[in-house]
Amino acid sequence: MSIEERKAAPRMIGQSASFLEMQEHVSVVAPLNKPVLIVGERGTGKELVAARLHYLSRRWDQNFLKINCAAMTETLLEAQLFGHEAGAYTGATKLRKGFFERAHGGTLFLDELANTDMSVQEKILRVIEYGEFERLGGNETLSVNVRIIAATNEDLPDLARRNKFREDLLDRLAFDVITLPPLRERFEDILVLAEHFALEMVKEIGGELFAGFTDMVEKQLVSYAWPGNIRELKNVIERAVYQNGDGQITRLVFNPFESPYRPASASNTDQKPDVINPESAPVTTTLASNTAVEQLAGNIPTNGSLDFKEEVQAFEISLLNRAMEQCQFNQKKAAESLNLTYHQLRGILRKYDLLGSNQFSE
């Protein structure tokens, strides 16, 4: 990476109050040569924040190294962090410098720190306190000057209370703690981020322009809970652009595994009726109540002119419409609210020829 490239901190996009507050927090603590702990759900951008802390610091022109502590066994992680001497263990044929040694003068980002073993935590604590460590299989004490930035999606104070994380390490790491807001708390940023990801994907597939989102898609974007946060939003938007080309995005696929032909899991083998029975089907009180059934029964004429099938069909379609509206036209959520499986709901929509309607898109 060139000097010019190092000068620019990674771009982070947003305009919500919680996002701007977090950005200000990063700017204030970045110049300090102190450890920082980043806490946030998966997909909230912890690695981007760590990079921004580094490139806004006085260490910006030195190494910024990162390692995922959850991706390795205890022995391998220890070897990666602290290095090893030749012959330290089977397969260690030559000396290898670890991440701490290679990050000397710069910043080391320890992602998923909660997954580290207690013995590794003890050695990390020693580096923070004294700047000292030994390579595996070595006797020489090495000194380094490394700023540590750690990240987790776990409740470290709770883990420390349960003796699953070292309290003394937590105390040192928590010189300052930056907690990232989940995307569902950044309502104003959802469409801004979605448009950014769409424009980037259009470029990637060689498109000429981004035609935007339909009103229905925008409503789906801002009403969805985004459990996977920004990472999930990026995947959903990129998938939509890929499927729609450079035209206007008219539908979103939140779960690419959803299909009427998806193999049933062992935990979901119970079969339910294919048709909603207004007298026996369990329906949540937010969608239908006994009052609705009573109103239906109250409309029965005494002259025998009632068409039973038409009345039942109208009632079922009414339930479907209300469920879809209250679930922001998310079929999976609507199925759950009606105590149906996704495939059963799809079957009922197909029965009434509603799958072709935009409002009943996935």
N, C-alpha and C positions, 0 to 999 in steps of 0.2 A: 504494500500500500504506500502510495507516494505521500510526501509531506502535505501536499495540497488536499489530498483526500482525507488525511487525518484531521485537518482543521475543522471539518464539518461534522458536527454531532448528528447522529441518526435522526431523521425527520419523524416526528410523531404528530398524528393528525387528530384534531378535536377542538371543540369550542365550548363544551359544557363546563359548568362551574367546577365540578369535581375534577375534571381533567386538567383545567388550567391551574387549579390549586396544587395538584400533584406535580405539574411541570415547574411551578415556582419552588416547590419543596426540593426538587432535583437540582435546580439552579443554585439554591442556597448551600446545599451540602456538598455539591460536586467539587469545589476547590479545596476541601479539607482532606488531609491525608489520614482519614479515619475510616474504620470499617462501616459498611452500610448494609442493612438487612432489608431486602425487598420481599414483601408479602403480597400474595394475590392468587386468585384462582387460576387454573390452567387456561392458557390462551389470552391472558390479559396484557401481555407484552413485557414480562419481567426482564427478558434478555435485552430488549430495546432500551429499557430504562438503565440497565447496567452499562450498556455501551455509551449511553448519553452521559452518565456519571463520569465515565472515563474520559471521553473526548471533551468534556467541559472542565476537566481538571488540569493541573499543571503537569500531569503525566501523559498528556494527549499524544506526545510524540514518541512514547515508549510502547512496549508490547501490551496488548489487551488480549489475554488468553481466557478461554472458557472451557469448563469441563462439567459434564452431567454426572453428578455423583450417584444417581440412581441407575445408571446404565452399566455399572461395573460391580464385580465382586469385591469384597473387602481387600483381598490381596492385590488385585489388579489396580484398584483405586489408589491404594497406598503407594504402589510402584509408580503409577502415573503422576501422583502429586509430588512425591519426594525423590523419585529417581531410584536407581539401583546400581550397585557395583557389579562388575563382571563376576559371575559365579554365585550371585546372591541367591538364586534359585534355579531350578531346572529350566533351561532355555535362555537364561540371562548370560549370553556369551560375551557381551561387552558393556562398558559403562554407558549408562543412559541418564541424561539430565531430566529431572522431573519438571512439572509445571511451575512450582514455586521458584526453582532455579532459573528457568527460562523467562519467567515474568519479572525478574529482578529489575527494579526501577519503574515498573509499570503496574498493571492491575490484573488480578486474577478473579474471575467470576466463577463462583461455586454454585451451580444450579442444583436444585433438589437436595439441599444440604441435609434435610431431615432424614434422609435415607442412609446416612453414613453410620458406620459402626462406632461405638464408644471409644475404642482404641485410636481410631483415625481422628476422631474429634479432639482427643487429648493432644495429638501431635499438631493439629491445626491451631489449637489454643496456644501452644508453645511458640509457633511462628508469629502469631498475632502479638503475644506479650514480649517475646525476646528476639524475634527475627532469626531464630535458629532451628536447625533440623539436621538430621543425618540421612544419607541415602540408605536404602535397604542393603544390608550386608556390609555397610561401611562403618568406620570408627571416627572419621573426621567430622567435626561439627562445622557446618556451613552457615554463613550469615547472608541474609537477603533483606532487601527493602521492597516489600510488595504491599500494595493496598488490596485488601480483600473485600469483595462485594459478594454477598450470598443471597440466595433466593429460595423461597419455599412456598408451597400452597398448604402447608400444615400449620396447626396451632402449636408453635414451639413452646410457649409457656406451659401449655397443658402437657406436652410431651416431657418437659423438664420436671413437672410435678409428679409424673408417673415414672420418673427415672429412666426415660427413654431418650433423653437428650441432656447433655451436660449443662447445668445451670451456669457454671463459670464461663463456658464458651458463649452461651446465650447472652450473658451480661456484656461480654466484650464486643460481640457482633452488633448488639443493639445500641451502639453509640447513637445511631439514628435509624429509625424504621420508616420506610416508605411503603404505605399500603395502597395498592392499586385498586381503583374502583372497577367492579365488573361492568360489562357492557350494558347490562339491563339498568344500571344506575347512570348511564351516560346517554340518556334518551336523545339529546340533541345531536349526538355524534353518529348515530347509526346510519342515517342517510348520507352524511358527509363521507364516512368511511366506505359505505357501499358504492358510492359513485367513484371514489378513488380506486377501489379494487376493480370495478368494472372497466374503467379507462385503461388501467394497466393490463387487464386481460385482453381487451380489444387490440392493444398494441402487440401483445404476445402472439395472438392468432393471426395477425396481419390484417385486421379490420381497418376500415377507414374512419369510422365514427361510432360514437356510443349514442344510441337513440333514446336512452332514458328508461325509466320504469313506468309501468301503468299505475294508476291510482290504487288498484287492488294490491299490486305487489308492494307498493310503499306502505300500505296499511299492514300487510303481513310482516314486513321488515321491522316496523316499529312496535308491533304487538307481540312478536315472538320473544321468548325469554332468553334466548341465546346462552344455553348452559355451557357451550364451548367458547363463549366470548368472541374476541376479535378473530381468533384463528378459525372458528366455525363460520363466522360471517364471511371471511375471505373465501373459504371453500365453497360456500353456498353461492356467492356472487360469481366466482370464477366458473362454477359449473353451469350457472344460468347463462352467462355470456357464451360459453362454449356451445350450449344447446340451442341458443337463439341466434348465433352469429353476431353480426353487428346491427341487428334489428332491435326494436324495442323489447325489453324483457317483460313477458306477459305471465310467466309462471316461475315458481321457485320449487326446488326439490330439496327439502331439509334433510331427508334421510334417503340416500341413494339405494339402500337395501330394501326399501318398501316396495313390494310387488305382490300382486294376487297369486303369484306362483312361488313365492318365497317358502322354502321348507319350514314346516312348523317345528318350533323348539320343543324339547321334552317337557318344559315347564308350562307350555301353553297348548295342551292337547285336548282340553275340554271343549266339546262342541256345543255351540249355542244355536238356537233356531235362526234360520236365515231371514225371517220376517219379524218385525217388531209386532208383538201382540199388545195392544193398548191395555188389556186387562191384566196380563201376567208379566210383561217385560219390566224389569227394574229400571226406572228412569230417575235421575237425580232431581231433587226438588227444584233446582234452579232452572231446569228445562221444561218440566211438565209436572203438574200436580193432579191430585184427585179432582180438583175443580174442573180441569180441562176435560177429564173423562166424563164428569157429571154434566158439563155443558153439552158434550157430544150426545150423551144419552137423553138430555133434556130436549134435544132438537128432533127426536123421533116423532114423526107425525102419526096420528091415529088412523089415517085413511089407508095405510098400507102402501103408500107410494115411495117409501124410502128405499134407495139402492144401497144395500149393505156394503158391497165391494167399493163403490165410489166413496162412501163416507169413511171407510177404513183407510182407503188410499189417501184421501184428503187429510185425514188425521196424521198418518205417518209422514206425509210430505211436510205437514206443519211442524211436526217434531223435528224433522231433519233440518228444516230452515232455521228454526230457533236454536238448535244445537250448533249449527255451523256459524250462525251470527255471533253467538255468545263465545264461541271458541275461535273467533277471528278467521273462520274458514279454514282452519287446520283440521284435516280429516282425522288424523291420529287422536287429537285431543277430543274431537267431537265423538269419536267412537268410544273413548274411555268414559266420557260424560254420560253416554247412553248405555254403558255397561255392555258394549259390543266389542268384538275384535275388529281390527282395521279391515280385515278381509270381509267380514260380515257387513260392515257399513258400506264397503265398496259394492258388495252384491246388491244391497238394497238400493243404492244410488243407480246402479246399472238397471235394476228392475224397473225403476221409474224413469229411465232414460235421462238421468240428471248428470251423468259424468261429462257430457259434452258442454255443460254450462260452465262459464268462466268462474262463477262463484263457488263451484264445487271442485275446482282444480286442486291438485295435491298441495 
